[in-house]
Every structure is written in C-alpha cells, then in structure tokens.
Amino acid sequence: MNFSEWHDKETNRIFSREVKLYFADCDVNKHIHMATVLQLTADTGVEDYHQRGITFDRLQEEGYAFLVSRVAMRFHKTPIANEFLTIKTWERGIKGMQVFRDYQIFDTETSDLLVSGRSSWLIVNPATKRILKPKDFTMRDIPSSDKVVDSLECGKIPKFENATLFEERKIRYSDLDANGHMNNSRYGSYVMDSLPSEYQNLTFTDFRINYSHEASKGDLIRMYGSIDKEAKRITVTGKHDDVVCFESDLYYG
C-alpha cells in the first residue's frame, strides 16, 4: 500500500495522512498505545504545517514554537496492530491565547471512525518562553471551521480528593524531544504505566490530558491517582517538587 498525504482540494483546510499501525505501536493486547495516539495526532498537525512550508526550522527562525496545552480523545473503536489508518486534522479556530486543532482517525479499509479528538495549543517565543497572541501569528490565515467532532472538550480536568501515589519516575534522555523537554506523547506512557495493573488492560472510552509545566531530564515525576469506580473514571496527576506537570483522566467502559 502506498501511504499518501494531502490537503482537502475544496477548502485546503483539512489535512489527511495515511499510516500503518505497527506491532511496536501497540500494547500486550495489540491495542494502540496511548502515547502512540498522542504522537500520531500531534505529528499529523506538525505535518499539516510542514506541507504548507511552515517547518520547525522556519518557525524557530521567525521566533515561534507551538506547544500543546490540552488534549481530549474519544475511542469509538480501539485501533489495533497492523491496521491501516487515515488521520485527519484541521485547525478549528482561536480563542484568547489558544489555537484549537481537531482530529479524526479512520480505518482506511472500512472508513470506520475509530478515534476523534480535540486539542488546544499555545504559540510561544522559544527563546523567552513568552506566550504570543494567535492573531499576531501571520505565517498562515487565521483558521476557522464549523466541523464538529464527537469528543469531550479539552477543558479543565476536575480533581479528586485523597489521591494516592501511583508511581514515581525519573525523566530520561529518551523522553526528550528537540525542544529540550519531555515530549508530550511520552506523558501517555507515564499515565498508563502508573495505573494499578488490574486497570491497565481496560477498554478506555475517553482520555484527556492537560499539560501544565515543562519537565526536563532528571526531573522526578510523582504520579498521584484516584479511581471512581461508580463513574468509571481514573485521574492521574503528575507533579515535580509540588509543581503540577500534567493532569489527566481516563474513562472506561
């Protein structure tokens, strides 16, 4: 099979990308890793820009960097190893300091919708870390879309009281990306690895994560969790020296 990438001919807004889900992208049940979902969707957004000539290097030269702030993913059907996937993404619009980007993942052969999601991003100056106004980013037109995806909002994650320590883990060299801090997709592995073993093989229907503070090599992340069996919801919060690095929640069927 030939893997293609293309922009919608009518609007040039929706970017599509075909990939194969390999054995190494999945867990012991051959289900897609949570980290792989985060990686594939984020990379597809990056490639959307790349195909428009807005590359990582060009962004750096112009004093821009995009940092993911919040993500929400709904699993209609879990992607499994060796499936061919079509990932679609588009920028939905801006509000305040946030840029919104949505996703859909389809089974290429059947056209079944597998995953739908939403995300919000911040534009920052990579040197000063100052957050920039999206309307001042002029390397592309201000996006807008009325297309709606079936997903939870990527909003604030309610906290549970009496969270317990699930796990602590030190950030290693292989967790880092070219921005010099832990890549956003790696948090998906941290969340899943921290869960009690009896919850790791559940079929999850929704996953949300909010990124609060950058983490770097050598930082010790302590993950505190709570389980609401009645709501079928698990929350995991990662902290470094009492500073919240991320907050997440998972819903299971």
Sequence and secondary structure as in RCSB ss.txt:
>XXXX:A:sequence
MNFSEWHDKETNRIFSREVKLYFADCDVNKHIHMATVLQLTADTGVEDYHQRGITFDRLQEEGYAFLVSRVAMRF
HKTPIANEFLTIKTWERGIKGMQVFRDYQIFDTETSDLLVSGRSSWLIVNPATKRILKPKDFTMRDIPSSDKVVD
SLECGKIPKFENATLFEERKIRYSDLDANGHMNNSRYGSYVMDSLPSEYQNLTFTDFRINYSHEASKGDLIRMYG
SIDKEAKRITVTGKHDDVVCFESDLYYG
>XXXX:A:secstr
    EEE TTTS  EEEEEE  GGGB TTSBB HHHHHHHHHHHHHHHHHHTT  HHHHHHHT EEEEEEEEEEE
SS  BTT EEEEEEEEEEEETTEEEEEEEEEETTT  EEEEEEEEEEEE TTT  EE GGG  SS         S
S  S      SS EEEEEEE  GGGB TTSSB TTHHHHHHHHHS HHHHTS EEEEEEEE S   TT EEEEEE
EEETTTTEEEEEEEETTEEEEEEEEEE 
